[in-house]
Amino acid sequence: MAGDNLLNKWSIWVDGIGKAGNAKEYTPPVLEVLTTDFQAGDMDMPVPVDDGMSPMETTFSLFGIDMAVLPLFGFRQGSRTAVSVRSTYTDRAGNAMDLVEELGGMITKIERDTQDTGSQRDKAMKVTMKLDYYKVVSAGVVLIEIDPINHVRSLGGIDMLEGIRAALQLS
């Protein structure tokens, strides 16, 4: 039905610190499977073969300047920056659905808006983060979990890399 599961509200936490009230924008990571065309001698045309995933990246903007986020820039020996985004979606009947995204990685870019002579109230700090972990949960059910370091790509509860891990004796 039209208009189901529309974004209602959202909030963001950076390294465990809530940014509700300061969050301006959030762009979830793009999930993309890299493919290679494969064609054996007897095949009439090539077929796509899964060749891993493209790197994941996210961006978010916080109003003003955030003194707690600035020092999280770059490589942090022994740890990674953790971000979580909680969103609510509603249907036409007003029923709410939650969506929780957990992201981990490295902040690789911090861009601040231009300071000019106009109003400064809408100025923000945009943060770009390259990810090494991404998980999406709704109503307690894990919909997506991508953990390249631990060789996990779980979609709808099915781990696409489980057989490869077992064959390589990584589990």
C-alpha positions as CSV (number, residue, x, y, z in Angstrom):
1,M,0.0,0.0,0.0
2,A,1.3,3.5,-0.8
3,G,2.8,5.5,2.0
4,D,3.8,2.5,4.2
5,N,7.1,2.5,6.2
6,L,7.8,6.2,5.8
7,L,10.7,7.7,7.8
8,N,9.3,9.6,10.8
9,K,12.1,10.5,13.2
10,W,15.8,9.5,13.7
11,S,18.7,10.1,16.1
12,I,22.4,9.3,16.1
13,W,24.9,8.3,18.7
14,V,28.7,8.7,18.1
15,D,31.0,6.7,20.4
16,G,28.1,6.2,22.8
17,I,27.2,9.9,23.1
18,G,23.7,10.8,22.0
19,K,23.5,13.6,19.4
20,A,19.7,13.9,19.3
21,G,18.8,17.6,18.9
22,N,22.1,18.2,17.0
23,A,21.7,15.8,14.2
24,K,21.1,17.5,10.8
25,E,21.7,14.7,8.2
26,Y,22.5,11.0,7.9
27,T,23.3,9.1,4.7
28,P,23.3,5.3,5.2
29,P,26.0,3.3,3.5
30,V,25.4,2.1,-0.1
31,L,25.5,-1.7,-0.2
32,E,26.9,-3.0,-3.5
33,V,28.1,-6.4,-4.6
34,L,30.9,-6.3,-7.1
35,T,30.4,-8.7,-10.0
36,T,32.5,-10.3,-12.6
37,D,31.0,-11.6,-15.8
38,F,31.7,-15.3,-16.2
39,Q,31.2,-17.2,-19.5
40,A,32.3,-20.8,-20.0
41,G,32.9,-22.2,-23.5
42,D,29.5,-23.8,-23.7
43,M,27.5,-20.7,-22.5
44,D,25.6,-18.4,-24.8
45,M,26.2,-15.4,-22.6
46,P,28.1,-14.4,-19.5
47,V,26.4,-14.5,-16.0
48,P,27.3,-12.3,-13.1
49,V,29.4,-13.9,-10.4
50,D,29.7,-12.4,-6.9
51,D,33.2,-10.9,-6.5
52,G,32.9,-9.4,-3.0
53,M,31.5,-6.0,-1.9
54,S,32.4,-2.4,-2.6
55,P,33.8,-0.5,0.4
56,M,31.1,1.0,2.6
57,E,31.0,4.7,3.6
58,T,28.5,6.8,5.6
59,T,28.1,10.5,6.2
60,F,26.3,12.4,8.9
61,S,26.1,16.1,9.8
62,L,25.8,17.7,13.2
63,F,24.7,21.3,13.8
64,G,27.5,23.6,14.9
65,I,30.8,22.0,15.9
66,D,31.0,18.9,18.1
67,M,34.1,18.9,20.3
68,A,33.6,15.3,21.2
69,V,33.6,14.1,17.6
70,L,36.6,16.2,16.4
71,P,39.3,14.0,18.2
72,L,37.8,10.8,16.7
73,F,39.2,11.8,13.3
74,G,41.6,9.3,11.7
75,F,43.2,6.1,12.8
76,R,42.6,5.2,16.5
77,Q,45.0,2.5,17.6
78,G,43.3,-0.4,19.2
79,S,39.7,0.9,18.6
80,R,37.3,2.0,15.9
81,T,34.7,4.7,16.0
82,A,31.2,3.3,16.7
83,V,28.0,5.1,15.5
84,S,24.4,4.0,15.9
85,V,21.4,5.4,14.2
86,R,17.9,4.8,15.5
87,S,15.0,5.5,13.2
88,T,11.3,5.2,13.3
89,Y,9.1,4.5,10.3
90,T,5.3,4.7,10.3
91,D,2.6,3.3,8.1
92,R,-0.7,5.0,7.1
93,A,-2.4,3.6,10.1
94,G,0.1,5.3,12.4
95,N,1.9,2.1,13.4
96,A,5.5,2.6,14.2
97,M,8.5,0.4,13.3
98,D,12.0,0.7,14.6
99,L,15.2,0.4,12.7
100,V,18.6,0.4,14.4
101,E,21.8,0.7,12.4
102,E,25.2,0.0,14.0
103,L,28.2,1.2,12.1
104,G,31.9,0.9,12.9
105,G,35.0,2.3,11.2
106,M,37.2,5.3,10.8
107,I,36.3,8.9,10.4
108,T,38.2,10.0,7.3
109,K,36.9,13.5,6.7
110,I,35.4,16.3,8.6
111,E,34.0,19.3,6.7
112,R,32.7,22.4,8.3
113,D,30.2,24.7,6.6
114,T,31.4,28.1,5.4
115,Q,31.2,30.8,8.0
116,D,29.7,33.9,6.4
117,T,27.8,37.0,7.3
118,G,24.4,35.3,7.3
119,S,22.7,33.4,10.0
120,Q,25.0,30.8,11.6
121,R,22.3,28.7,13.2
122,D,22.0,26.2,10.4
123,K,25.8,25.7,9.9
124,A,27.0,22.2,10.5
125,M,30.0,19.8,10.5
126,K,29.8,17.0,8.0
127,V,31.6,13.7,9.0
128,T,32.6,11.0,6.5
129,M,33.3,7.6,7.8
130,K,34.7,4.5,6.0
131,L,33.1,1.4,7.5
132,D,34.4,-2.0,8.6
133,Y,31.2,-3.1,10.2
134,Y,27.5,-2.5,9.5
135,K,24.4,-4.1,11.1
136,V,20.7,-3.4,10.7
137,V,18.1,-4.6,13.2
138,S,14.3,-4.1,13.3
139,A,12.1,-5.4,16.1
140,G,15.0,-7.4,17.5
141,V,15.6,-9.2,14.2
142,V,19.0,-8.9,12.4
143,L,18.2,-8.0,8.8
144,I,21.8,-7.2,7.7
145,E,25.2,-7.8,9.2
146,I,28.4,-7.1,7.3
147,D,31.6,-7.7,9.1
148,P,34.4,-8.2,6.5
149,I,37.1,-8.6,9.2
150,N,35.3,-11.7,10.6
151,H,34.1,-12.9,7.1
152,V,30.4,-12.3,7.7
153,R,27.8,-11.2,5.2
154,S,24.5,-12.1,6.8
155,L,21.3,-11.1,4.9
156,G,17.9,-12.0,6.4
157,G,19.5,-14.4,8.8
158,I,21.5,-16.3,6.1
159,D,25.3,-15.9,6.3
160,M,26.4,-15.9,2.7
161,L,30.1,-16.5,3.7
162,E,29.5,-19.3,6.2
163,G,30.5,-22.0,3.8
164,I,33.7,-20.2,2.7
165,R,34.7,-19.6,6.4
166,A,34.2,-23.3,7.1
167,A,36.2,-24.4,4.0
168,L,39.0,-22.0,5.0
169,Q,38.8,-23.2,8.6
170,L,38.2,-19.6,9.8
171,S,35.3,-20.4,12.2
